[in-house]
């Protein structure tokens, strides 16, 4: 999915009421192939199950320098110029963007045959102290990941904040935050509910966690429950 991508954007758009399907149609017909043709990797797009006016997608780049040149090529190119007014007209806010980099040896892909039209992708965004992000990531690898996979989650990828300066200032990103993000996938909502029940009944994977790690769990993570659109990566 994000093989060879050292810079990844997690993009959440807040849309005007009732315009999400309009943006999905435009995105799928015009913005997927045109970006992929420039070497940009796309994952999604997705509908947010719990917010009918939120549209979510991820895109990856080989590195931060190539991110700048690839985005310049797209946003200065003919496809965006032709359709930007229609796309922007659907949006209240497009600046909710986390700039990320892959973490460690986390899984980075999955077999698409696992998924159908009812697939569910869950994005967990943990807000952590900058000084504790490495400890938290190690705890994820050693304790959280086994518990998640043992209870039925298919882990897709994990990321941490990219601390480098935004190399394409025309598109704002969220700054001054440190996050650890992991993505998991499920066949459908029932599979996810079974996983959550099994996880709740499993031994406490936080036992023996270091104090700096435990402190991070006092902040409630942001959880996005997403379903793929017709031309989403999960369905191609």
Secondary structure, DSSP 8 states (H G I E B T S, - for coil): --TT--EEEEEEEEE-TT-HHHHHHHIIIIIHHHHHTTT-EEEEEEEETT-TTEEEEEEEESSHHHHHHHHHHHHTSHHHHHHHHHHHTTEEEEEEEEEEEE-TT------GGG--TT-EEEEEEEE--GGGHHHHHHHIIIIIHHHHHHTT-EEEEEEEE--S--S-TTS----S--EEEEEEEESSHHHHHHHHHHHHHS--TTTT--HHHHHHTTS--EEEEEEE-TTSGGG-
